[in-house]
Amino acid sequence: MEPTRRPLHSPPPERVNADGMPRPTPAARTIERYPPRVRINHWAVVLLFLCAALSGLAFFHPSLFFLSHLFGGGTWARVLHPFFGVLMVAGFVLLAAHVWRDNRLDAGDRAWLRRSRDLIAGREEQMPPVGKYNGGQKLVFWTFAISLLLLFVTGFVFWQPWFADAFPIPLRRVAVVIHSVAAVVLLLSMVIHVYAAIWVRGSMRAMLRGDVSEAWARQHHRRWSRQIAGGDPRGREPPHRGPAGSAAPQRPD
C-alpha cells in the first residue's frame, strides 16, 4: 500500500486543523524596550549630533571645509556649530535621565567584559547573562557622557564672541586641544555604537519600533528577560516575597 503523499509545499499535519486548513502561526510575543518619548529623544540627539559633527569637522582640517556648505558657508557653520552642540548636550541629558540607572556598571558587567573575546568569536551563549544593557553598551554610554561634558565645558572657553574674551589665551588654546580630542573620542564611540546596533540583529527595531521579541531578549539580555518575566515591565529586579507571600515594600523611583 502506497503511503499518502502530501502536495508539494503543503503544511505539515501538526499545522493543519480538522478542516484541512493551515492553522494561523502565533505571532511572536514582544517586550517594550523603549517608550515613544525615549525614542523621540534619542533620534533628536542623533540629528543634532550629525549637525554638530559635520559643522565641527568643517573646521577640523582644511580638506573638510567643504562640509561648511551644508550650513550655508563657513560663517554660518561657525555660528551654528556651538548652538548645535548645546542643544545636543541638553538632549543627551534628558535621555540620560531615563537610562542612567540601567547603565551603572556592576560585577556582572565586569565579568561580561572579561569574556568579551567569546562574543567576538561568535560564542555568545558562553557569555554571562546581562541586564538591559551589557558591559560594552555601558562603557559606550559613559564615554558619551564624559566626552559631551568635556565638549560642553571647553566649547564655552573659546566661543566667540560671547565668552572667549573672559578667558586667557593660553587657556583657550588648551581648551581647543581638549575639545578636539573629546570630539574624536565621541566620533569613534558613535561608530562603535552604530556598528553594534547593526551587528546585533534586531537592535535597530528596538529604537525604531520600541519593542523586541522575547527570543531576542533571552538571547542577548537574559537577566533583563528574566526580570521582565518576573512581572516588572521596566526590567527592574522583581520584588522579594515576604514569608506570607506578599511583596516587600520597594523604594519609590
Secondary structure, 3 states (H helix, E strand, C coil): CCCCCCCCCCCCHHHECCCCCECCCCCCCEEECCCHHHHHHHHHHHHHHHHHHHHHHCCCCHHHHHHHHHHCCHHHHHHHHHHHHHHHHHHHHHHHHHHCHHHCCCHHHHHHHHCHHHHHCCCHHHCCCCCCCCHHHHHHHHHHHHHHHHHHHHHHHCCCCCCHHHCCHHHHHHHHHHHHHHHHHHHHHHHHHHHHHHHCCCHHHHHHCCEEEHHHHHHHCHHHHHHHHCCCCCCCCCCCECCCCCECCCCCC
